[in-house]
């Protein structure tokens, strides 16, 4: 309406440029409901055109001024109505847009959830054939118990099945058990329950010279049949220490051929206690001690410095032969080191052995000796050692 009036009055003024400018302003303001300022500019332009002077020029006198005032008020009221309608329309459009955005977000979330469900369902079918355990709950329980309660590895579990003569409806391999544990097939075990696996063998450093000569025979003079594990009853020995500033430790002995383990508690890693522990073993085995402990290989720790005391029998004469490794060469007692790591699975570093009963330390050897191993032909150290004992006692 304002545009029509502007154009009409401008026609009488013979000002076509004003027509274009004022009309453009008002049209633009009508197109964009958010540009309220443009509407005000249009109104102001219209009011400026209908000045009393212009009306008076056409009509003249006070009557012309009154008509100009009346027309101005009408235009202002009409423009105000339009502005209110536009504002209401913008508010409704904004709410509609907001609702559309909210509905769009909800719709997008529903689509995302649906896609996730489809991916999950596809993932279940993409894992290949159904799990081999099937409905053999007895096998699943057996595997869980062996790993969680007895500290077995998947390989050891399979060897236990053979040794115990167990029969199940399905058979699984070591890799399958690892995969089932990783994928959460078992309810009561995870990868945290597994012993360390997949470690690479470390490189060996060159042999360093000793700061002091060994107290006994060097490993360099150990007979080749011992080095090659061609005969039984040759041992490796070490001490496993506990928490710092505590005295109690463990003397470990490993038979090189069968990997049979002996764990003896000691109240201090001293040479006197080591000799006393060997004396206790000699009392246990009696005359068989010299046959069962033909040689013992140790490192250069101070607790093994009494070579003569370790070699001398409590009944007189020599009871064993001691060999000393090169300094910083624990790999020369490789079997004993491996069993020490296995022992640490039960008693991690930092264990306060003062708080561990002697019976538990001794029982640790039973657990290790009844642990099946591939290197022993899938049997246990206890079985292999008992077979060796049977030969010398026959």
C-alpha positions as CSV (number, residue, x, y, z in Angstrom):
1,X,0.0,0.0,0.0
2,X,2.8,2.4,0.9
3,X,4.5,1.6,-2.4
4,X,1.3,2.5,-4.3
5,X,1.0,5.8,-2.5
6,X,4.7,6.6,-3.0
7,X,4.5,5.8,-6.7
8,X,1.3,7.9,-7.1
9,X,2.6,10.9,-5.3
10,X,6.0,10.7,-7.0
11,X,4.1,10.6,-10.3
12,X,2.5,14.0,-9.5
13,X,6.0,15.2,-8.4
14,X,7.4,14.0,-11.8
15,X,10.2,12.3,-9.9
16,X,10.6,8.8,-11.4
17,X,14.0,8.1,-9.8
18,X,12.3,8.5,-6.4
19,X,9.7,6.0,-7.5
20,X,12.3,3.4,-8.2
21,X,14.2,3.9,-5.0
22,X,11.3,4.1,-2.6
23,X,9.5,1.1,-4.3
24,X,12.7,-1.0,-4.2
25,X,13.2,-0.3,-0.6
26,X,9.6,-1.3,0.3
27,X,9.5,-4.3,-1.9
28,X,12.8,-5.6,-0.4
29,X,11.5,-5.0,3.1
30,X,8.4,-7.0,2.3
31,X,10.5,-10.0,1.0
32,X,12.6,-10.4,4.1
33,X,10.6,-10.6,7.3
34,X,13.7,-10.3,9.4
35,X,14.7,-6.9,8.0
36,X,12.3,-4.8,10.1
37,X,14.4,-1.8,9.7
38,X,13.7,-1.7,5.9
39,X,10.0,-1.4,6.6
40,X,10.6,1.5,8.8
41,X,12.6,3.2,6.1
42,X,9.8,2.7,3.6
43,X,7.3,4.2,6.1
44,X,9.5,7.1,6.7
45,X,9.9,7.7,3.0
46,X,6.2,7.7,2.4
47,X,5.6,10.0,5.3
48,X,8.3,12.4,4.0
49,X,6.5,12.6,0.7
50,X,3.2,13.3,2.3
51,X,4.5,16.4,4.0
52,X,2.0,19.2,4.7
53,X,3.7,21.4,2.2
54,X,3.1,19.0,-0.7
55,X,-0.6,18.4,0.3
56,X,-1.0,22.1,0.7
57,X,0.4,22.6,-2.7
58,X,-2.4,20.5,-4.2
59,X,-5.2,21.4,-1.9
60,X,-4.0,24.3,0.0
61,X,-4.7,25.8,3.5
62,X,-5.4,24.2,6.8
63,X,-7.7,21.6,5.2
64,X,-4.8,20.3,3.2
65,X,-2.7,19.9,6.3
66,X,-5.4,17.9,8.0
67,X,-5.8,15.6,5.1
68,X,-2.1,15.0,5.0
69,X,-2.0,14.2,8.7
70,X,-5.0,11.8,8.3
71,X,-3.4,10.0,5.4
72,X,-0.1,9.7,7.3
73,X,-1.8,8.2,10.3
74,X,-3.6,5.6,8.1
75,X,-0.4,4.6,6.4
76,X,1.4,4.2,9.7
77,X,-1.4,2.0,11.1
78,X,-1.4,-0.1,8.0
79,X,2.3,-0.5,8.0
80,X,2.3,-1.4,11.7
81,X,-0.3,-4.1,11.0
82,X,1.9,-5.5,8.2
83,X,5.0,-5.5,10.5
84,X,3.1,-7.4,13.2
85,X,1.9,-9.9,10.6
86,X,5.4,-10.3,9.3
87,X,6.8,-10.8,12.8
88,X,4.2,-13.4,13.6
89,X,5.1,-15.2,10.3
90,X,8.8,-15.1,11.1
91,X,8.2,-16.5,14.6
92,X,6.1,-19.3,13.2
93,X,8.6,-20.0,10.5
94,X,11.4,-20.1,13.1
95,X,9.6,-22.5,15.3
96,X,8.7,-24.6,12.3
97,X,12.4,-24.6,11.3
98,X,13.5,-25.5,14.8
99,X,11.0,-28.4,14.9
100,X,12.2,-29.6,11.6
101,X,15.8,-29.5,12.9
102,X,14.8,-31.4,16.1
103,X,12.9,-34.0,14.1
104,X,15.8,-34.3,11.7
105,X,18.2,-34.9,14.6
106,X,15.9,-37.6,16.0
107,X,15.5,-39.2,12.6
108,X,19.3,-39.2,12.1
109,X,19.8,-40.8,15.5
110,X,17.2,-43.5,14.7
111,X,19.0,-44.1,11.4
112,X,22.4,-44.3,13.2
113,X,21.0,-46.8,15.7
114,X,19.5,-48.9,13.0
115,X,22.8,-48.9,11.0
116,X,24.7,-49.9,14.2
117,X,22.3,-52.8,14.8
118,X,22.7,-53.9,11.2
119,X,26.5,-53.8,11.6
120,X,26.3,-55.8,14.8
121,X,24.1,-58.4,13.2
122,X,26.4,-58.6,10.2
123,X,29.4,-58.8,12.4
124,X,28.0,-61.9,14.1
125,X,27.5,-63.6,10.8
126,X,30.9,-62.4,9.4
127,X,32.9,-64.2,12.1
128,X,32.8,-67.4,10.1
129,X,31.4,-70.7,11.1
130,X,29.5,-71.1,14.5
131,X,31.9,-71.5,17.4
132,X,33.2,-75.0,17.8
133,X,32.3,-75.3,21.4
134,X,28.7,-75.4,20.4
135,X,26.7,-76.9,23.3
136,X,29.7,-78.6,24.9
137,X,29.4,-76.8,28.2
138,X,31.7,-79.3,29.9
139,X,34.6,-78.4,27.6
140,X,34.0,-74.7,28.2
141,X,33.9,-75.2,32.0
142,X,37.0,-77.3,31.8
143,X,39.0,-74.7,29.9
144,X,37.8,-71.9,32.2
145,X,38.7,-73.8,35.3
146,X,42.2,-74.8,34.0
147,X,43.0,-71.2,33.0
148,X,41.4,-69.3,35.9
149,X,42.0,-71.7,38.8
150,X,45.1,-73.6,37.8
151,X,47.0,-70.9,35.8
152,X,47.2,-73.0,32.6
153,X,47.9,-71.6,29.2
154,X,45.7,-72.7,26.3
155,X,48.4,-75.0,25.1
156,X,48.7,-76.6,28.6
157,X,45.0,-77.0,28.7
158,X,45.0,-79.1,25.6
159,X,47.9,-81.2,26.9
160,X,46.1,-81.7,30.2
161,X,43.1,-83.1,28.2
162,X,45.5,-85.7,26.7
163,X,47.2,-86.6,29.9
164,X,44.0,-86.9,31.9
165,X,42.3,-88.9,29.1
166,X,39.3,-86.5,28.9
167,X,36.7,-87.0,26.1
168,X,34.6,-84.1,24.8
169,X,32.2,-83.9,21.9
170,X,34.3,-81.3,20.1
171,X,38.0,-80.6,19.7
172,X,39.6,-77.2,19.6
173,X,43.1,-76.0,18.9
174,X,45.2,-73.6,20.8
175,X,44.6,-70.7,18.4
176,X,40.8,-71.2,18.7
177,X,41.0,-70.9,22.5
178,X,43.0,-67.7,22.2
179,X,40.5,-66.3,19.8
180,X,37.5,-67.2,22.0
181,X,39.1,-65.6,25.0
182,X,39.8,-62.4,23.0
183,X,36.3,-62.3,21.5
184,X,34.7,-62.8,24.9
185,X,33.1,-66.2,24.2
186,X,34.1,-67.4,27.7
187,X,32.2,-65.8,30.6
188,X,34.8,-66.1,33.4
189,X,38.1,-65.6,31.7
190,X,39.8,-62.8,29.8
191,X,43.2,-62.1,28.3
192,X,44.3,-60.9,31.8
193,X,44.0,-64.5,33.0
194,X,46.6,-65.7,30.5
195,X,50.3,-66.1,31.2
196,X,52.6,-64.0,29.1
197,X,53.0,-65.3,25.6
198,X,54.5,-64.2,22.3
199,X,57.7,-62.9,23.9
200,X,60.7,-62.9,21.6
201,X,64.0,-64.4,22.8
202,X,66.4,-61.7,23.8
203,X,69.9,-61.5,22.3
204,X,72.8,-62.5,24.5
205,X,75.6,-60.1,25.4
206,X,79.2,-61.2,25.1
207,X,80.7,-62.8,28.2
208,X,82.3,-60.2,30.5
209,X,85.3,-61.0,32.6
210,X,84.8,-61.6,36.3
211,X,85.8,-59.1,38.8
212,X,87.0,-62.0,41.0
213,X,87.7,-65.6,40.0
214,X,85.0,-68.1,40.7
215,X,85.2,-70.2,43.8
216,X,84.9,-73.4,41.9
217,X,85.0,-74.9,38.4
218,X,84.1,-72.7,35.5
219,X,81.3,-73.7,33.3
220,X,83.8,-73.7,30.4
221,X,85.1,-77.0,31.9
222,X,81.7,-78.6,32.3
223,X,81.5,-81.9,30.3
224,X,79.7,-81.8,27.0
225,X,77.2,-84.5,27.9
226,X,75.9,-82.1,30.6
227,X,75.8,-79.2,28.2
228,X,73.8,-81.3,25.7
229,X,71.5,-82.7,28.3
230,X,72.4,-86.2,27.4
231,X,72.2,-87.6,30.9
232,X,69.9,-86.7,33.9
233,X,70.4,-85.4,37.4
234,X,72.4,-82.3,36.6
235,X,70.9,-79.2,38.1
236,X,70.9,-75.4,38.0
237,X,70.5,-73.3,41.1
238,X,69.6,-69.8,42.0
239,X,67.9,-67.6,44.7
240,X,64.7,-65.7,44.2
241,X,64.6,-62.7,46.5
242,X,61.5,-61.0,47.8
243,X,60.6,-57.5,48.8
244,X,63.5,-55.2,49.6
245,X,64.7,-55.1,53.2
246,X,63.2,-58.5,53.9
247,X,65.3,-61.5,54.6
248,X,63.3,-64.5,53.5
249,X,64.0,-65.8,50.0
250,X,63.6,-69.0,48.0
251,X,66.4,-71.3,46.8
252,X,65.3,-72.9,43.4
253,X,66.9,-75.9,41.8
254,X,66.0,-77.1,38.3
255,X,67.0,-80.5,36.8
256,X,68.3,-79.8,33.3
257,X,66.8,-82.8,31.5
258,X,63.3,-83.2,33.1
259,X,63.0,-79.5,34.2
260,X,61.9,-80.8,37.6
261,X,61.9,-78.0,40.2
262,X,62.7,-77.8,43.9
263,X,61.8,-74.7,45.9
264,X,63.2,-74.3,49.4
265,X,62.5,-71.3,51.7
266,X,65.6,-69.7,53.2
267,X,65.9,-67.0,55.9
268,X,68.5,-64.9,54.2
269,X,70.5,-65.3,50.9
270,X,73.7,-66.3,52.6
271,X,76.2,-69.0,51.8
272,X,75.6,-70.6,55.2
273,X,71.8,-70.9,54.5
274,X,72.5,-72.4,51.0
275,X,74.8,-75.0,52.5
276,X,72.2,-75.8,55.1
277,X,69.5,-76.2,52.5
278,X,71.6,-78.7,50.5
279,X,72.3,-80.5,53.8
280,X,68.6,-80.9,54.3
281,X,68.2,-82.3,50.8
282,X,71.0,-84.8,51.5
283,X,69.3,-85.9,54.6
284,X,66.1,-86.4,52.6
285,X,67.6,-88.5,49.8
286,X,70.3,-90.1,51.8
287,X,72.8,-92.2,49.8
288,X,70.9,-91.3,46.6
289,X,71.8,-87.7,46.9
290,X,75.1,-88.0,45.0
291,X,73.3,-89.9,42.2
292,X,70.4,-87.5,41.9
293,X,72.5,-84.3,42.3
294,X,75.5,-85.2,40.1
295,X,76.3,-81.5,39.4
296,X,74.9,-78.1,40.2
297,X,75.5,-75.0,38.1
298,X,75.2,-71.6,39.8
299,X,76.1,-67.9,39.1
300,X,78.7,-65.9,41.0
301,X,76.4,-64.6,43.7
302,X,77.9,-64.3,47.2
303,X,75.5,-66.9,48.5
304,X,77.2,-69.5,46.3
305,X,80.8,-68.6,47.3
306,X,81.2,-71.5,49.7
307,X,82.0,-74.1,46.9
308,X,83.6,-76.5,49.3
309,X,80.7,-76.5,51.7
310,X,78.2,-77.1,48.9
311,X,80.3,-80.0,47.5
312,X,81.1,-81.7,50.8
313,X,78.7,-84.4,52.1
314,X,77.5,-84.3,55.7
315,X,78.4,-88.0,55.7
316,X,81.9,-87.3,54.5
317,X,83.4,-87.1,51.0
318,X,82.1,-85.2,47.9
319,X,78.3,-85.2,47.3
320,X,78.2,-83.1,44.1
321,X,80.2,-81.1,41.6
322,X,79.7,-77.3,41.4
323,X,80.1,-75.3,38.2
324,X,80.1,-71.5,38.0
325,X,78.6,-69.5,35.1
326,X,80.3,-66.5,33.5
327,X,79.5,-63.1,35.1
328,X,76.2,-61.5,33.9
329,X,75.4,-64.7,31.9
330,X,72.2,-65.9,33.4
331,X,71.3,-67.6,30.1
332,X,73.9,-70.2,31.0
333,X,71.3,-71.3,33.6
334,X,68.5,-71.0,31.0
335,X,66.2,-73.7,32.4
336,X,66.4,-72.3,35.9
337,X,65.7,-68.8,34.7
338,X,62.6,-70.0,32.8
339,X,61.3,-71.7,35.9
340,X,62.0,-68.7,38.0
341,X,59.8,-66.7,35.7
342,X,57.1,-69.4,36.1
343,X,57.6,-69.1,39.9
344,X,57.0,-65.4,39.6
345,X,53.6,-66.0,38.2
346,X,52.7,-67.2,41.7
347,X,54.8,-64.8,43.6
348,X,55.4,-61.6,41.6
349,X,58.4,-59.3,42.2
350,X,58.0,-57.4,45.4
351,X,56.4,-60.3,47.2
352,X,57.1,-60.2,50.9
353,X,58.1,-63.9,51.5
354,X,58.1,-63.2,55.3
355,X,54.3,-63.3,55.0
356,X,54.2,-66.4,52.8
357,X,54.1,-69.8,54.6
358,X,56.9,-72.2,53.9
359,X,54.2,-74.8,52.8
360,X,53.1,-72.5,50.0
361,X,56.6,-72.0,48.7
362,X,57.3,-75.7,48.6
363,X,53.9,-76.4,47.0
364,X,54.8,-74.0,44.2
365,X,57.2,-76.6,42.9
366,X,54.3,-79.2,42.7
367,X,52.3,-76.8,40.5
368,X,55.3,-76.2,38.2
369,X,56.2,-79.9,38.1
370,X,52.7,-80.9,37.1
371,X,52.4,-78.3,34.4
372,X,52.5,-80.0,30.9
373,X,55.1,-78.7,28.5
374,X,55.7,-79.1,24.8
375,X,59.5,-79.3,25.3
376,X,58.9,-82.5,27.4
377,X,56.9,-84.2,24.7
378,X,53.6,-82.8,26.1
379,X,54.1,-84.4,29.5
380,X,55.0,-83.0,32.9
381,X,58.3,-82.6,34.7
382,X,57.1,-84.7,37.5
383,X,56.4,-87.7,35.2
384,X,59.7,-87.3,33.4
385,X,61.7,-87.0,36.7
386,X,59.9,-90.0,38.2
387,X,60.9,-92.0,35.2
388,X,64.5,-91.0,35.7
389,X,64.3,-92.0,39.4
390,X,62.8,-95.3,38.5
391,X,65.9,-96.1,36.4
392,X,68.5,-95.5,39.2
393,X,66.4,-97.3,41.8
394,X,65.6,-100.4,39.8
